[in-house]
């Protein structure tokens, strides 16, 4: 199995998640379809939450230098070291 994942588009994932929720709320899906939709919804929720977490990290990395704002590049390594207890 290939591990070539396409970048997740937040807006598309959120739109798909909303569609799945609407379908599940209607309650007329067969059990197998409902379970499949639920599983897809859980996956999409996790992907969206990951994207939001990374966006929050990027915003937090804004550093004020006097009168100028500059950004610090965000890397996964920084995320790992930032989460370790002091």
CNS distance restraints for C-alpha pairs under 8 A (distance, minus, plus):
assign (resid   8 and name CA) (resid  13 and name CA) 7.24 0.50 0.50
assign (resid   8 and name CA) (resid  47 and name CA) 7.44 0.50 0.50
assign (resid   9 and name CA) (resid  13 and name CA) 6.08 0.50 0.50
assign (resid  10 and name CA) (resid  14 and name CA) 6.00 0.50 0.50
assign (resid  10 and name CA) (resid  48 and name CA) 6.00 0.50 0.50
assign (resid  10 and name CA) (resid  51 and name CA) 7.01 0.50 0.50
assign (resid  11 and name CA) (resid  15 and name CA) 6.06 0.50 0.50
assign (resid  12 and name CA) (resid  16 and name CA) 6.13 0.50 0.50
assign (resid  13 and name CA) (resid  17 and name CA) 6.08 0.50 0.50
assign (resid  13 and name CA) (resid  44 and name CA) 6.09 0.50 0.50
assign (resid  13 and name CA) (resid  47 and name CA) 7.98 0.50 0.50
assign (resid  13 and name CA) (resid  48 and name CA) 6.92 0.50 0.50
assign (resid  14 and name CA) (resid  18 and name CA) 6.17 0.50 0.50
assign (resid  14 and name CA) (resid  44 and name CA) 7.44 0.50 0.50
assign (resid  14 and name CA) (resid  45 and name CA) 7.96 0.50 0.50
assign (resid  14 and name CA) (resid  48 and name CA) 7.03 0.50 0.50
assign (resid  15 and name CA) (resid  19 and name CA) 6.32 0.50 0.50
assign (resid  16 and name CA) (resid  20 and name CA) 6.23 0.50 0.50
assign (resid  17 and name CA) (resid  21 and name CA) 6.21 0.50 0.50
assign (resid  17 and name CA) (resid  41 and name CA) 5.67 0.50 0.50
assign (resid  17 and name CA) (resid  44 and name CA) 6.43 0.50 0.50
assign (resid  17 and name CA) (resid  45 and name CA) 7.36 0.50 0.50
assign (resid  18 and name CA) (resid  22 and name CA) 6.25 0.50 0.50
assign (resid  19 and name CA) (resid  23 and name CA) 6.27 0.50 0.50
assign (resid  20 and name CA) (resid  24 and name CA) 6.12 0.50 0.50
assign (resid  20 and name CA) (resid  37 and name CA) 6.20 0.50 0.50
assign (resid  20 and name CA) (resid  38 and name CA) 7.64 0.50 0.50
assign (resid  20 and name CA) (resid  41 and name CA) 6.63 0.50 0.50
assign (resid  21 and name CA) (resid  25 and name CA) 5.99 0.50 0.50
assign (resid  21 and name CA) (resid  41 and name CA) 7.69 0.50 0.50
assign (resid  22 and name CA) (resid  26 and name CA) 6.35 0.50 0.50
assign (resid  23 and name CA) (resid  27 and name CA) 7.04 0.50 0.50
assign (resid  23 and name CA) (resid  28 and name CA) 7.82 0.50 0.50
assign (resid  23 and name CA) (resid  29 and name CA) 7.41 0.50 0.50
assign (resid  24 and name CA) (resid  28 and name CA) 7.59 0.50 0.50
assign (resid  24 and name CA) (resid  29 and name CA) 7.00 0.50 0.50
assign (resid  24 and name CA) (resid  34 and name CA) 6.48 0.50 0.50
assign (resid  24 and name CA) (resid  37 and name CA) 7.58 0.50 0.50
assign (resid  24 and name CA) (resid  38 and name CA) 7.84 0.50 0.50
assign (resid  29 and name CA) (resid  33 and name CA) 5.99 0.50 0.50
assign (resid  29 and name CA) (resid  34 and name CA) 5.59 0.50 0.50
assign (resid  30 and name CA) (resid  34 and name CA) 6.07 0.50 0.50
assign (resid  31 and name CA) (resid  35 and name CA) 6.12 0.50 0.50
assign (resid  32 and name CA) (resid  36 and name CA) 6.18 0.50 0.50
assign (resid  33 and name CA) (resid  37 and name CA) 6.03 0.50 0.50
assign (resid  34 and name CA) (resid  38 and name CA) 6.01 0.50 0.50
assign (resid  35 and name CA) (resid  39 and name CA) 6.15 0.50 0.50
assign (resid  36 and name CA) (resid  40 and name CA) 6.21 0.50 0.50
assign (resid  37 and name CA) (resid  41 and name CA) 6.02 0.50 0.50
assign (resid  38 and name CA) (resid  42 and name CA) 6.23 0.50 0.50
assign (resid  39 and name CA) (resid  43 and name CA) 6.33 0.50 0.50
assign (resid  40 and name CA) (resid  44 and name CA) 6.12 0.50 0.50
assign (resid  41 and name CA) (resid  45 and name CA) 5.98 0.50 0.50
assign (resid  42 and name CA) (resid  46 and name CA) 6.28 0.50 0.50
assign (resid  43 and name CA) (resid  47 and name CA) 6.25 0.50 0.50
assign (resid  44 and name CA) (resid  48 and name CA) 6.04 0.50 0.50
assign (resid  45 and name CA) (resid  49 and name CA) 6.06 0.50 0.50
assign (resid  46 and name CA) (resid  50 and name CA) 6.12 0.50 0.50
assign (resid  47 and name CA) (resid  51 and name CA) 6.32 0.50 0.50
assign (resid  48 and name CA) (resid  52 and name CA) 6.20 0.50 0.50
assign (resid  49 and name CA) (resid  53 and name CA) 6.03 0.50 0.50
assign (resid  50 and name CA) (resid  54 and name CA) 6.23 0.50 0.50
assign (resid  51 and name CA) (resid  55 and name CA) 6.20 0.50 0.50
assign (resid  52 and name CA) (resid  56 and name CA) 6.12 0.50 0.50
assign (resid  53 and name CA) (resid  57 and name CA) 6.26 0.50 0.50
assign (resid  54 and name CA) (resid  58 and name CA) 6.28 0.50 0.50
assign (resid  55 and name CA) (resid  59 and name CA) 6.30 0.50 0.50
assign (resid  56 and name CA) (resid  60 and name CA) 6.19 0.50 0.50
assign (resid  57 and name CA) (resid  61 and name CA) 6.31 0.50 0.50
assign (resid  57 and name CA) (resid  74 and name CA) 7.60 0.50 0.50
assign (resid  57 and name CA) (resid  79 and name CA) 7.64 0.50 0.50
assign (resid  58 and name CA) (resid  62 and name CA) 7.08 0.50 0.50
assign (resid  58 and name CA) (resid  73 and name CA) 7.87 0.50 0.50
assign (resid  58 and name CA) (resid  74 and name CA) 6.08 0.50 0.50
assign (resid  61 and name CA) (resid  71 and name CA) 6.35 0.50 0.50
assign (resid  61 and name CA) (resid  72 and name CA) 5.72 0.50 0.50
assign (resid  61 and name CA) (resid  73 and name CA) 7.79 0.50 0.50
assign (resid  61 and name CA) (resid  74 and name CA) 7.36 0.50 0.50
assign (resid  62 and name CA) (resid  69 and name CA) 6.91 0.50 0.50
assign (resid  62 and name CA) (resid  70 and name CA) 6.13 0.50 0.50
assign (resid  62 and name CA) (resid  71 and name CA) 4.78 0.50 0.50
assign (resid  62 and name CA) (resid  72 and name CA) 6.40 0.50 0.50
assign (resid  63 and name CA) (resid  69 and name CA) 6.06 0.50 0.50
assign (resid  63 and name CA) (resid  70 and name CA) 5.70 0.50 0.50
assign (resid  63 and name CA) (resid  71 and name CA) 6.12 0.50 0.50
assign (resid  63 and name CA) (resid  72 and name CA) 7.17 0.50 0.50
assign (resid  64 and name CA) (resid  68 and name CA) 6.27 0.50 0.50
assign (resid  64 and name CA) (resid  69 and name CA) 4.80 0.50 0.50
assign (resid  64 and name CA) (resid  70 and name CA) 6.54 0.50 0.50
assign (resid  65 and name CA) (resid  69 and name CA) 5.87 0.50 0.50
assign (resid  65 and name CA) (resid  70 and name CA) 7.06 0.50 0.50
assign (resid  74 and name CA) (resid  78 and name CA) 6.67 0.50 0.50
assign (resid  74 and name CA) (resid  79 and name CA) 7.76 0.50 0.50
assign (resid  75 and name CA) (resid  79 and name CA) 6.57 0.50 0.50
assign (resid  76 and name CA) (resid  80 and name CA) 6.37 0.50 0.50
assign (resid  77 and name CA) (resid  81 and name CA) 6.33 0.50 0.50
assign (resid  78 and name CA) (resid  82 and name CA) 5.82 0.50 0.50
assign (resid  79 and name CA) (resid  83 and name CA) 6.29 0.50 0.50
assign (resid  80 and name CA) (resid  84 and name CA) 6.72 0.50 0.50
